[in-house]
Amino acid sequence: MTTTFQVIALSSLDPFADDRHDEPKLLYPDALKCAQELKAQGKAFRVFADGAATEEQRRAFLELGGVE
């Protein structure tokens, strides 16, 4: 099974990204691009993995400032 990711921008209305049922599930390259765009906009974000993310994938999101 392929691991999918949800990249959720944090907001004052949902600071913990609890409401993510309508958010798309992305493959790693698209999720990474989304995270890079949010970082460029100065937005905090959280990444959720559905499946087993590799250490390299986790590190890439953390280096961009993703909240665990």
CHARMM-style PDB file with segment names, atoms N, HN, CA, C and O in Angstrom:
ATOM      1  N   MET     1       0.841  -1.183   0.000  1.00  0.00      PROA
ATOM      2  CA  MET     1       0.000   0.000   0.000  1.00  0.00      PROA
ATOM      3  C   MET     1       0.885   1.245   0.000  1.00  0.00      PROA
ATOM      4  O   MET     1       1.861   1.321   0.746  1.00  0.00      PROA
ATOM      5  N   THR     2       0.547   2.190  -0.818  1.00  0.00      PROA
ATOM      6  HN  THR     2      -0.246   2.128  -1.424  1.00  0.00      PROA
ATOM      7  CA  THR     2       1.297   3.427  -0.929  1.00  0.00      PROA
ATOM      8  C   THR     2       0.916   4.378   0.199  1.00  0.00      PROA
ATOM      9  O   THR     2      -0.263   4.542   0.513  1.00  0.00      PROA
ATOM     10  N   THR     3       1.909   4.993   0.794  1.00  0.00      PROA
ATOM     11  HN  THR     3       2.866   4.860   0.538  1.00  0.00      PROA
ATOM     12  CA  THR     3       1.666   5.971   1.854  1.00  0.00      PROA
ATOM     13  C   THR     3       1.153   7.263   1.238  1.00  0.00      PROA
ATOM     14  O   THR     3       1.706   7.753   0.254  1.00  0.00      PROA
ATOM     15  N   THR     4       0.101   7.809   1.816  1.00  0.00      PROA
ATOM     16  HN  THR     4      -0.348   7.411   2.616  1.00  0.00      PROA
ATOM     17  CA  THR     4      -0.406   9.106   1.391  1.00  0.00      PROA
ATOM     18  C   THR     4      -0.271  10.086   2.556  1.00  0.00      PROA
ATOM     19  O   THR     4      -0.170   9.687   3.716  1.00  0.00      PROA
ATOM     20  N   PHE     5      -0.270  11.361   2.222  1.00  0.00      PROA
ATOM     21  HN  PHE     5      -0.352  11.685   1.280  1.00  0.00      PROA
ATOM     22  CA  PHE     5      -0.047  12.412   3.211  1.00  0.00      PROA
ATOM     23  C   PHE     5      -1.130  13.475   3.097  1.00  0.00      PROA
ATOM     24  O   PHE     5      -1.645  13.747   2.013  1.00  0.00      PROA
ATOM     25  N   GLN     6      -1.461  14.064   4.232  1.00  0.00      PROA
ATOM     26  HN  GLN     6      -1.042  13.843   5.112  1.00  0.00      PROA
ATOM     27  CA  GLN     6      -2.312  15.244   4.270  1.00  0.00      PROA
ATOM     28  C   GLN     6      -1.470  16.366   4.859  1.00  0.00      PROA
ATOM     29  O   GLN     6      -0.917  16.235   5.951  1.00  0.00      PROA
ATOM     30  N   VAL     7      -1.380  17.464   4.129  1.00  0.00      PROA
ATOM     31  HN  VAL     7      -1.829  17.570   3.242  1.00  0.00      PROA
ATOM     32  CA  VAL     7      -0.636  18.636   4.582  1.00  0.00      PROA
ATOM     33  C   VAL     7      -1.678  19.698   4.915  1.00  0.00      PROA
ATOM     34  O   VAL     7      -2.383  20.194   4.036  1.00  0.00      PROA
ATOM     35  N   ILE     8      -1.763  20.034   6.191  1.00  0.00      PROA
ATOM     36  HN  ILE     8      -1.190  19.631   6.905  1.00  0.00      PROA
ATOM     37  CA  ILE     8      -2.825  20.908   6.680  1.00  0.00      PROA
ATOM     38  C   ILE     8      -2.225  22.191   7.243  1.00  0.00      PROA
ATOM     39  O   ILE     8      -1.397  22.152   8.153  1.00  0.00      PROA
ATOM     40  N   ALA     9      -2.650  23.333   6.692  1.00  0.00      PROA
ATOM     41  HN  ALA     9      -3.322  23.365   5.952  1.00  0.00      PROA
ATOM     42  CA  ALA     9      -2.230  24.622   7.240  1.00  0.00      PROA
ATOM     43  C   ALA     9      -2.941  24.830   8.573  1.00  0.00      PROA
ATOM     44  O   ALA     9      -4.145  24.599   8.682  1.00  0.00      PROA
ATOM     45  N   LEU    10      -2.203  25.262   9.573  1.00  0.00      PROA
ATOM     46  HN  LEU    10      -1.224  25.450   9.484  1.00  0.00      PROA
ATOM     47  CA  LEU    10      -2.784  25.516  10.890  1.00  0.00      PROA
ATOM     48  C   LEU    10      -3.433  26.897  10.901  1.00  0.00      PROA
ATOM     49  O   LEU    10      -2.953  27.826  10.251  1.00  0.00      PROA
ATOM     50  N   SER    11      -4.516  27.017  11.638  1.00  0.00      PROA
ATOM     51  HN  SER    11      -4.905  26.262  12.166  1.00  0.00      PROA
ATOM     52  CA  SER    11      -5.218  28.296  11.724  1.00  0.00      PROA
ATOM     53  C   SER    11      -5.693  28.516  13.154  1.00  0.00      PROA
ATOM     54  O   SER    11      -5.662  27.603  13.980  1.00  0.00      PROA
ATOM     55  N   SER    12      -6.131  29.730  13.432  1.00  0.00      PROA
ATOM     56  HN  SER    12      -6.156  30.471  12.761  1.00  0.00      PROA
ATOM     57  CA  SER    12      -6.640  30.021  14.774  1.00  0.00      PROA
ATOM     58  C   SER    12      -7.951  29.282  15.038  1.00  0.00      PROA
ATOM     59  O   SER    12      -8.288  29.019  16.192  1.00  0.00      PROA
ATOM     60  N   LEU    13      -8.689  28.946  13.990  1.00  0.00      PROA
ATOM     61  HN  LEU    13      -8.416  29.160  13.052  1.00  0.00      PROA
ATOM     62  CA  LEU    13      -9.933  28.200  14.157  1.00  0.00      PROA
ATOM     63  C   LEU    13      -9.685  26.715  14.398  1.00  0.00      PROA
ATOM     64  O   LEU    13     -10.488  26.043  15.045  1.00  0.00      PROA
ATOM     65  N   ASP    14      -8.577  26.208  13.880  1.00  0.00      PROA
ATOM     66  HN  ASP    14      -7.925  26.754  13.354  1.00  0.00      PROA
ATOM     67  CA  ASP    14      -8.237  24.785  14.026  1.00  0.00      PROA
ATOM     68  C   ASP    14      -6.720  24.662  14.216  1.00  0.00      PROA
ATOM     69  O   ASP    14      -6.018  24.191  13.321  1.00  0.00      PROA
ATOM     70  N   PRO    15      -6.218  25.085  15.381  1.00  0.00      PROA
ATOM     71  CA  PRO    15      -4.765  25.136  15.580  1.00  0.00      PROA
ATOM     72  C   PRO    15      -4.072  23.775  15.630  1.00  0.00      PROA
ATOM     73  O   PRO    15      -2.849  23.703  15.511  1.00  0.00      PROA
ATOM     74  N   PHE    16      -4.830  22.709  15.802  1.00  0.00      PROA
ATOM     75  HN  PHE    16      -5.823  22.768  15.899  1.00  0.00      PROA
ATOM     76  CA  PHE    16      -4.219  21.378  15.877  1.00  0.00      PROA
ATOM     77  C   PHE    16      -4.512  20.539  14.637  1.00  0.00      PROA
ATOM     78  O   PHE    16      -4.154  19.362  14.582  1.00  0.00      PROA
ATOM     79  N   ALA    17      -5.163  21.141  13.643  1.00  0.00      PROA
ATOM     80  HN  ALA    17      -5.454  22.096  13.688  1.00  0.00      PROA
ATOM     81  CA  ALA    17      -5.513  20.462  12.386  1.00  0.00      PROA
ATOM     82  C   ALA    17      -6.352  19.217  12.648  1.00  0.00      PROA
ATOM     83  O   ALA    17      -6.149  18.176  12.022  1.00  0.00      PROA
ATOM     84  N   ASP    18      -7.297  19.333  13.580  1.00  0.00      PROA
ATOM     85  HN  ASP    18      -7.462  20.178  14.089  1.00  0.00      PROA
ATOM     86  CA  ASP    18      -8.167  18.201  13.899  1.00  0.00      PROA
ATOM     87  C   ASP    18      -9.207  17.934  12.810  1.00  0.00      PROA
ATOM     88  O   ASP    18      -9.610  16.790  12.601  1.00  0.00      PROA
ATOM     89  N   ASP    19      -9.639  18.987  12.118  1.00  0.00      PROA
ATOM     90  HN  ASP    19      -9.311  19.917  12.288  1.00  0.00      PROA
ATOM     91  CA  ASP    19     -10.667  18.846  11.089  1.00  0.00      PROA
ATOM     92  C   ASP    19      -9.994  18.677   9.731  1.00  0.00      PROA
ATOM     93  O   ASP    19      -9.717  19.654   9.035  1.00  0.00      PROA
ATOM     94  N   ARG    20      -9.738  17.438   9.370  1.00  0.00      PROA
ATOM     95  HN  ARG    20      -9.963  16.645   9.935  1.00  0.00      PROA
ATOM     96  CA  ARG    20      -9.025  17.188   8.113  1.00  0.00      PROA
ATOM     97  C   ARG    20      -9.753  16.229   7.192  1.00  0.00      PROA
ATOM     98  O   ARG    20      -9.178  15.751   6.215  1.00  0.00      PROA
ATOM     99  N   HSD    21     -11.016  15.941   7.492  1.00  0.00      PROA
ATOM    100  HN  HSD    21     -11.484  16.329   8.286  1.00  0.00      PROA
ATOM    101  CA  HSD    21     -11.743  14.953   6.693  1.00  0.00      PROA
ATOM    102  C   HSD    21     -11.958  15.390   5.247  1.00  0.00      PROA
ATOM    103  O   HSD    21     -12.111  14.533   4.376  1.00  0.00      PROA
ATOM    104  N   ASP    22     -11.975  16.678   4.962  1.00  0.00      PROA
ATOM    105  HN  ASP    22     -11.851  17.374   5.669  1.00  0.00      PROA
ATOM    106  CA  ASP    22     -12.160  17.163   3.591  1.00  0.00      PROA
ATOM    107  C   ASP    22     -10.843  17.443   2.874  1.00  0.00      PROA
ATOM    108  O   ASP    22     -10.842  17.824   1.703  1.00  0.00      PROA
ATOM    109  N   GLU    23      -9.740  17.258   3.558  1.00  0.00      PROA
ATOM    110  HN  GLU    23      -9.740  16.948   4.509  1.00  0.00      PROA
ATOM    111  CA  GLU    23      -8.436  17.549   2.960  1.00  0.00      PROA
ATOM    112  C   GLU    23      -7.986  16.393   2.060  1.00  0.00      PROA
ATOM    113  O   GLU    23      -8.211  15.228   2.386  1.00  0.00      PROA
ATOM    114  N   PRO    24      -7.352  16.717   0.929  1.00  0.00      PROA
ATOM    115  CA  PRO    24      -6.922  15.658   0.006  1.00  0.00      PROA
ATOM    116  C   PRO    24      -5.768  14.836   0.570  1.00  0.00      PROA
ATOM    117  O   PRO    24      -4.951  15.327   1.349  1.00  0.00      PROA
ATOM    118  N   LYS    25      -5.726  13.580   0.158  1.00  0.00      PROA
ATOM    119  HN  LYS    25      -6.390  13.182  -0.475  1.00  0.00      PROA
ATOM    120  CA  LYS    25      -4.605  12.703   0.496  1.00  0.00      PROA
ATOM    121  C   LYS    25      -3.677  12.690  -0.713  1.00  0.00      PROA
ATOM    122  O   LYS    25      -4.074  12.319  -1.817  1.00  0.00      PROA
ATOM    123  N   LEU    26      -2.435  13.103  -0.479  1.00  0.00      PROA
ATOM    124  HN  LEU    26      -2.113  13.405   0.418  1.00  0.00      PROA
ATOM    125  CA  LEU    26      -1.469  13.296  -1.561  1.00  0.00      PROA
ATOM    126  C   LEU    26      -0.345  12.280  -1.496  1.00  0.00      PROA
ATOM    127  O   LEU    26       0.015  11.800  -0.422  1.00  0.00      PROA
ATOM    128  N   LEU    27       0.203  11.962  -2.651  1.00  0.00      PROA
ATOM    129  HN  LEU    27      -0.090  12.352  -3.524  1.00  0.00      PROA
ATOM    130  CA  LEU    27       1.423  11.166  -2.688  1.00  0.00      PROA
ATOM    131  C   LEU    27       2.581  12.060  -2.274  1.00  0.00      PROA
ATOM    132  O   LEU    27       2.466  13.285  -2.309  1.00  0.00      PROA
ATOM    133  N   TYR    28       3.682  11.462  -1.887  1.00  0.00      PROA
ATOM    134  HN  TYR    28       3.776  10.467  -1.859  1.00  0.00      PROA
ATOM    135  CA  TYR    28       4.809  12.207  -1.318  1.00  0.00      PROA
ATOM    136  C   TYR    28       5.260  13.403  -2.161  1.00  0.00      PROA
ATOM    137  O   TYR    28       5.389  14.495  -1.607  1.00  0.00      PROA
ATOM    138  N   PRO    29       5.510  13.259  -3.476  1.00  0.00      PROA
ATOM    139  CA  PRO    29       6.002  14.433  -4.221  1.00  0.00      PROA
ATOM    140  C   PRO    29       5.036  15.621  -4.160  1.00  0.00      PROA
ATOM    141  O   PRO    29       5.468  16.766  -4.024  1.00  0.00      PROA
ATOM    142  N   ASP    30       3.743  15.353  -4.260  1.00  0.00      PROA
ATOM    143  HN  ASP    30       3.392  14.423  -4.371  1.00  0.00      PROA
ATOM    144  CA  ASP    30       2.756  16.434  -4.202  1.00  0.00      PROA
ATOM    145  C   ASP    30       2.639  17.015  -2.795  1.00  0.00      PROA
ATOM    146  O   ASP    30       2.477  18.224  -2.629  1.00  0.00      PROA
ATOM    147  N   ALA    31       2.722  16.157  -1.792  1.00  0.00      PROA
ATOM    148  HN  ALA    31       2.854  15.175  -1.927  1.00  0.00      PROA
ATOM    149  CA  ALA    31       2.663  16.624  -0.404  1.00  0.00      PROA
ATOM    150  C   ALA    31       3.872  17.496  -0.078  1.00  0.00      PROA
ATOM    151  O   ALA    31       3.745  18.512   0.605  1.00  0.00      PROA
ATOM    152  N   LEU    32       5.033  17.100  -0.565  1.00  0.00      PROA
ATOM    153  HN  LEU    32       5.136  16.274  -1.120  1.00  0.00      PROA
ATOM    154  CA  LEU    32       6.245  17.887  -0.325  1.00  0.00      PROA
ATOM    155  C   LEU    32       6.133  19.255  -0.992  1.00  0.00      PROA
ATOM    156  O   LEU    32       6.520  20.265  -0.404  1.00  0.00      PROA
ATOM    157  N   LYS    33       5.609  19.291  -2.208  1.00  0.00      PROA
ATOM    158  HN  LYS    33       5.295  18.471  -2.685  1.00  0.00      PROA
ATOM    159  CA  LYS    33       5.422  20.561  -2.915  1.00  0.00      PROA
ATOM    160  C   LYS    33       4.443  21.454  -2.154  1.00  0.00      PROA
ATOM    161  O   LYS    33       4.664  22.659  -2.032  1.00  0.00      PROA
ATOM    162  N   CYS    34       3.374  20.871  -1.648  1.00  0.00      PROA
ATOM    163  HN  CYS    34       3.195  19.892  -1.747  1.00  0.00      PROA
ATOM    164  CA  CYS    34       2.392  21.622  -0.863  1.00  0.00      PROA
ATOM    165  C   CYS    34       3.041  22.204   0.393  1.00  0.00      PROA
ATOM    166  O   CYS    34       2.814  23.365   0.733  1.00  0.00      PROA
ATOM    167  N   ALA    35       3.843  21.399   1.077  1.00  0.00      PROA
ATOM    168  HN  ALA    35       4.026  20.455   0.801  1.00  0.00      PROA
ATOM    169  CA  ALA    35       4.540  21.862   2.281  1.00  0.00      PROA
ATOM    170  C   ALA    35       5.510  22.995   1.948  1.00  0.00      PROA
ATOM    171  O   ALA    35       5.625  23.957   2.707  1.00  0.00      PROA
ATOM    172  N   GLN    36       6.203  22.885   0.821  1.00  0.00      PROA
ATOM    173  HN  GLN    36       6.109  22.103   0.205  1.00  0.00      PROA
ATOM    174  CA  GLN    36       7.133  23.936   0.405  1.00  0.00      PROA
ATOM    175  C   GLN    36       6.388  25.235   0.122  1.00  0.00      PROA
ATOM    176  O   GLN    36       6.870  26.316   0.460  1.00  0.00      PROA
ATOM    177  N   GLU    37       5.214  25.133  -0.498  1.00  0.00      PROA
ATOM    178  HN  GLU    37       4.822  24.255  -0.773  1.00  0.00      PROA
ATOM    179  CA  GLU    37       4.414  26.326  -0.788  1.00  0.00      PROA
ATOM    180  C   GLU    37       3.920  26.991   0.498  1.00  0.00      PROA
ATOM    181  O   GLU    37       3.937  28.217   0.613  1.00  0.00      PROA
ATOM    182  N   LEU    38       3.482  26.184   1.457  1.00  0.00      PROA
ATOM    183  HN  LEU    38       3.468  25.188   1.363  1.00  0.00      PROA
ATOM    184  CA  LEU    38       3.027  26.749   2.732  1.00  0.00      PROA
ATOM    185  C   LEU    38       4.172  27.427   3.471  1.00  0.00      PROA
ATOM    186  O   LEU    38       3.993  28.496   4.055  1.00  0.00      PROA
ATOM    187  N   LYS    39       5.347  26.808   3.446  1.00  0.00      PROA
ATOM    188  HN  LYS    39       5.493  25.940   2.972  1.00  0.00      PROA
ATOM    189  CA  LYS    39       6.511  27.425   4.093  1.00  0.00      PROA
ATOM    190  C   LYS    39       6.847  28.755   3.425  1.00  0.00      PROA
ATOM    191  O   LYS    39       7.138  29.737   4.108  1.00  0.00      PROA
ATOM    192  N   ALA    40       6.808  28.791   2.090  1.00  0.00      PROA
ATOM    193  HN  ALA    40       6.571  27.994   1.535  1.00  0.00      PROA
ATOM    194  CA  ALA    40       7.109  30.020   1.355  1.00  0.00      PROA
ATOM    195  C   ALA    40       6.117  31.133   1.705  1.00  0.00      PROA
ATOM    196  O   ALA    40       6.463  32.314   1.657  1.00  0.00      PROA
ATOM    197  N   GLN    41       4.896  30.757   2.053  1.00  0.00      PROA
ATOM    198  HN  GLN    41       4.616  29.797   2.092  1.00  0.00      PROA
ATOM    199  CA  GLN    41       3.875  31.730   2.444  1.00  0.00      PROA
ATOM    200  C   GLN    41       3.965  32.096   3.924  1.00  0.00      PROA
ATOM    201  O   GLN    41       3.218  32.948   4.405  1.00  0.00      PROA
ATOM    202  N   GLY    42       4.880  31.448   4.641  1.00  0.00      PROA
ATOM    203  HN  GLY    42       5.486  30.756   4.251  1.00  0.00      PROA
ATOM    204  CA  GLY    42       5.048  31.725   6.061  1.00  0.00      PROA
ATOM    205  C   GLY    42       3.985  31.090   6.941  1.00  0.00      PROA
ATOM    206  O   GLY    42       3.762  31.541   8.065  1.00  0.00      PROA
ATOM    207  N   LYS    43       3.329  30.057   6.447  1.00  0.00      PROA
ATOM    208  HN  LYS    43       3.510  29.692   5.534  1.00  0.00      PROA
ATOM    209  CA  LYS    43       2.256  29.416   7.205  1.00  0.00      PROA
ATOM    210  C   LYS    43       2.767  28.183   7.941  1.00  0.00      PROA
ATOM    211  O   LYS    43       3.592  27.428   7.427  1.00  0.00      PROA
ATOM    212  N   ALA    44       2.263  28.001   9.147  1.00  0.00      PROA
ATOM    213  HN  ALA    44       1.593  28.615   9.565  1.00  0.00      PROA
ATOM    214  CA  ALA    44       2.564  26.784   9.909  1.00  0.00      PROA
ATOM    215  C   ALA    44       1.682  25.668   9.366  1.00  0.00      PROA
ATOM    216  O   ALA    44       0.551  25.906   8.942  1.00  0.00      PROA
ATOM    217  N   PHE    45       2.207  24.455   9.383  1.00  0.00      PROA
ATOM    218  HN  PHE    45       3.125  24.261   9.728  1.00  0.00      PROA
ATOM    219  CA  PHE    45       1.436  23.336   8.862  1.00  0.00      PROA
ATOM    220  C   PHE    45       1.769  22.061   9.617  1.00  0.00      PROA
ATOM    221  O   PHE    45       2.786  21.959  10.303  1.00  0.00      PROA
ATOM    222  N   ARG    46       0.883  21.103   9.466  1.00  0.00      PROA
ATOM    223  HN  ARG    46       0.057  21.186   8.909  1.00  0.00      PROA
ATOM    224  CA  ARG    46       1.055  19.792  10.078  1.00  0.00      PROA
ATOM    225  C   ARG    46       0.889  18.752   8.973  1.00  0.00      PROA
ATOM    226  O   ARG    46       0.082  18.924   8.060  1.00  0.00      PROA
ATOM    227  N   VAL    47       1.654  17.681   9.067  1.00  0.00      PROA
ATOM    228  HN  VAL    47       2.310  17.541   9.809  1.00  0.00      PROA
ATOM    229  CA  VAL    47       1.594  16.615   8.068  1.00  0.00      PROA
ATOM    230  C   VAL    47       1.135  15.326   8.743  1.00  0.00      PROA
ATOM    231  O   VAL    47       1.676  14.919   9.771  1.00  0.00      PROA
ATOM    232  N   PHE    48       0.140  14.704   8.154  1.00  0.00      PROA
ATOM    233  HN  PHE    48      -0.299  15.035   7.319  1.00  0.00      PROA
ATOM    234  CA  PHE    48      -0.361  13.418   8.624  1.00  0.00      PROA
ATOM    235  C   PHE    48      -0.069  12.375   7.554  1.00  0.00      PROA
ATOM    236  O   PHE    48      -0.324  12.603   6.371  1.00  0.00      PROA
ATOM    237  N   ALA    49       0.459  11.245   7.966  1.00  0.00      PROA
ATOM    238  HN  ALA    49       0.666  11.059   8.926  1.00  0.00      PROA
ATOM    239  CA  ALA    49       0.757  10.157   7.035  1.00  0.00      PROA
ATOM    240  C   ALA    49      -0.245   9.028   7.233  1.00  0.00      PROA
ATOM    241  O   ALA    49      -0.520   8.612   8.358  1.00  0.00      PROA
ATOM    242  N   ASP    50      -0.777   8.547   6.134  1.00  0.00      PROA
ATOM    243  HN  ASP    50      -0.553   8.885   5.220  1.00  0.00      PROA
ATOM    244  CA  ASP    50      -1.649   7.373   6.160  1.00  0.00      PROA
ATOM    245  C   ASP    50      -0.833   6.221   5.587  1.00  0.00      PROA
ATOM    246  O   ASP    50      -0.796   6.011   4.375  1.00  0.00      PROA
ATOM    247  N   GLY    51      -0.189   5.489   6.465  1.00  0.00      PROA
ATOM    248  HN  GLY    51      -0.219   5.660   7.450  1.00  0.00      PROA
ATOM    249  CA  GLY    51       0.742   4.439   6.066  1.00  0.00      PROA
ATOM    250  C   GLY    51       2.078   4.697   6.738  1.00  0.00      PROA
ATOM    251  O   GLY    51       2.185   5.541   7.628  1.00  0.00      PROA
ATOM    252  N   ALA    52       3.073   3.979   6.314  1.00  0.00      PROA
ATOM    253  HN  ALA    52       2.986   3.293   5.592  1.00  0.00      PROA
ATOM    254  CA  ALA    52       4.403   4.088   6.929  1.00  0.00      PROA
ATOM    255  C   ALA    52       5.286   5.039   6.123  1.00  0.00      PROA
ATOM    256  O   ALA    52       5.767   4.694   5.044  1.00  0.00      PROA
ATOM    257  N   ALA    53       5.489   6.230   6.659  1.00  0.00      PROA
ATOM    258  HN  ALA    53       5.098   6.510   7.536  1.00  0.00      PROA
ATOM    259  CA  ALA    53       6.394   7.187   6.020  1.00  0.00      PROA
ATOM    260  C   ALA    53       7.831   6.778   6.311  1.00  0.00      PROA
ATOM    261  O   ALA    53       8.137   6.284   7.396  1.00  0.00      PROA
ATOM    262  N   THR    54       8.706   6.985   5.338  1.00  0.00      PROA
ATOM    263  HN  THR    54       8.457   7.386   4.457  1.00  0.00      PROA
ATOM    264  CA  THR    54      10.116   6.667   5.556  1.00  0.00      PROA
ATOM    265  C   THR    54      10.752   7.754   6.413  1.00  0.00      PROA
ATOM    266  O   THR    54      10.204   8.847   6.552  1.00  0.00      PROA
ATOM    267  N   GLU    55      11.899   7.449   6.979  1.00  0.00      PROA
ATOM    268  HN  GLU    55      12.345   6.561   6.866  1.00  0.00      PROA
ATOM    269  CA  GLU    55      12.624   8.442   7.781  1.00  0.00      PROA
ATOM    270  C   GLU    55      12.997   9.646   6.919  1.00  0.00      PROA
ATOM    271  O   GLU    55      12.947  10.783   7.388  1.00  0.00      PROA
ATOM    272  N   GLU    56      13.364   9.405   5.678  1.00  0.00      PROA
ATOM    273  HN  GLU    56      13.405   8.482   5.297  1.00  0.00      PROA
ATOM    274  CA  GLU    56      13.720  10.494   4.758  1.00  0.00      PROA
ATOM    275  C   GLU    56      12.517  11.412   4.516  1.00  0.00      PROA
ATOM    276  O   GLU    56      12.665  12.633   4.495  1.00  0.00      PROA
ATOM    277  N   GLN    57      11.344  10.837   4.338  1.00  0.00      PROA
ATOM    278  HN  GLN    57      11.224   9.844   4.355  1.00  0.00      PROA
ATOM    279  CA  GLN    57      10.141  11.639   4.127  1.00  0.00      PROA
ATOM    280  C   GLN    57       9.817  12.461   5.371  1.00  0.00      PROA
ATOM    281  O   GLN    57       9.539  13.656   5.267  1.00  0.00      PROA
ATOM    282  N   ARG    58       9.848  11.841   6.528  1.00  0.00      PROA
ATOM    283  HN  ARG    58      10.073  10.870   6.612  1.00  0.00      PROA
ATOM    284  CA  ARG    58       9.582  12.562   7.783  1.00  0.00      PROA
ATOM    285  C   ARG    58      10.566  13.707   7.977  1.00  0.00      PROA
ATOM    286  O   ARG    58      10.176  14.812   8.354  1.00  0.00      PROA
ATOM    287  N   ARG    59      11.840  13.441   7.720  1.00  0.00      PROA
ATOM    288  HN  ARG    59      12.157  12.543   7.414  1.00  0.00      PROA
ATOM    289  CA  ARG    59      12.873  14.464   7.893  1.00  0.00      PROA
ATOM    290  C   ARG    59      12.643  15.639   6.942  1.00  0.00      PROA
ATOM    291  O   ARG    59      12.829  16.793   7.329  1.00  0.00      PROA
ATOM    292  N   ALA    60      12.242  15.355   5.707  1.00  0.00      PROA
ATOM    293  HN  ALA    60      12.092  14.418   5.393  1.00  0.00      PROA
ATOM    294  CA  ALA    60      12.000  16.423   4.734  1.00  0.00      PROA
ATOM    295  C   ALA    60      10.906  17.365   5.229  1.00  0.00      PROA
ATOM    296  O   ALA    60      11.040  18.584   5.116  1.00  0.00      PROA
ATOM    297  N   PHE    61       9.834  16.813   5.773  1.00  0.00      PROA
ATOM    298  HN  PHE    61       9.726  15.823   5.865  1.00  0.00      PROA
ATOM    299  CA  PHE    61       8.755  17.664   6.286  1.00  0.00      PROA
ATOM    300  C   PHE    61       9.196  18.439   7.524  1.00  0.00      PROA
ATOM    301  O   PHE    61       8.848  19.610   7.676  1.00  0.00      PROA
ATOM    302  N   LEU    62       9.950  17.806   8.398  1.00  0.00      PROA
ATOM    303  HN  LEU    62      10.233  16.855   8.274  1.00  0.00      PROA
ATOM    304  CA  LEU    62      10.438  18.492   9.600  1.00  0.00      PROA
ATOM    305  C   LEU    62      11.387  19.632   9.243  1.00  0.00      PROA
ATOM    306  O   LEU    62      11.342  20.696   9.860  1.00  0.00      PROA
ATOM    307  N   GLU    63      12.242  19.413   8.251  1.00  0.00      PROA
ATOM    308  HN  GLU    63      12.278  18.549   7.749  1.00  0.00      PROA
ATOM    309  CA  GLU    63      13.179  20.460   7.834  1.00  0.00      PROA
ATOM    310  C   GLU    63      12.450  21.664   7.252  1.00  0.00      PROA
ATOM    311  O   GLU    63      12.959  22.783   7.303  1.00  0.00      PROA
ATOM    312  N   LEU    64      11.269  21.441   6.702  1.00  0.00      PROA
ATOM    313  HN  LEU    64      10.855  20.532   6.660  1.00  0.00      PROA
ATOM    314  CA  LEU    64      10.462  22.547   6.186  1.00  0.00      PROA
ATOM    315  C   LEU    64       9.671  23.240   7.295  1.00  0.00      PROA
ATOM    316  O   LEU    64       9.042  24.271   7.060  1.00  0.00      PROA
ATOM    317  N   GLY    65       9.704  22.681   8.492  1.00  0.00      PROA
ATOM    318  HN  GLY    65      10.216  21.843   8.684  1.00  0.00      PROA
ATOM    319  CA  GLY    65       9.011  23.294   9.618  1.00  0.00      PROA
ATOM    320  C   GLY    65       7.681  22.658   9.951  1.00  0.00      PROA
ATOM    321  O   GLY    65       6.901  23.218  10.721  1.00  0.00      PROA
ATOM    322  N   GLY    66       7.412  21.500   9.385  1.00  0.00      PROA
ATOM    323  HN  GLY    66       8.046  21.044   8.760  1.00  0.00      PROA
ATOM    324  CA  GLY    66       6.158  20.805   9.680  1.00  0.00      PROA
ATOM    325  C   GLY    66       6.068  20.423  11.146  1.00  0.00      PROA
ATOM    326  O   GLY    66       7.050  19.982  11.742  1.00  0.00      PROA
ATOM    327  N   VAL    67       4.895  20.591  11.720  1.00  0.00      PROA
ATOM    328  HN  VAL    67       4.097  20.949  11.235  1.00  0.00      PROA
ATOM    329  CA  VAL    67       4.651  20.260  13.120  1.00  0.00      PROA
ATOM    330  C   VAL    67       4.244  18.797  13.203  1.00  0.00      PROA
ATOM    331  O   VAL    67       3.414  18.326  12.426  1.00  0.00      PROA
ATOM    332  N   GLU    68       4.839  18.082  14.157  1.00  0.00      PROA
ATOM    333  HN  GLU    68       5.514  18.464  14.788  1.00  0.00      PROA
ATOM    334  CA  GLU    68       4.451  16.674  14.338  1.00  0.00      PROA
ATOM    335  C   GLU    68       3.279  16.566  15.273  1.00  0.00      PROA
ATOM    336  OT1 GLU    68       2.809  15.463  15.548  1.00  0.00      PROA
TER     337      GLU     68
END
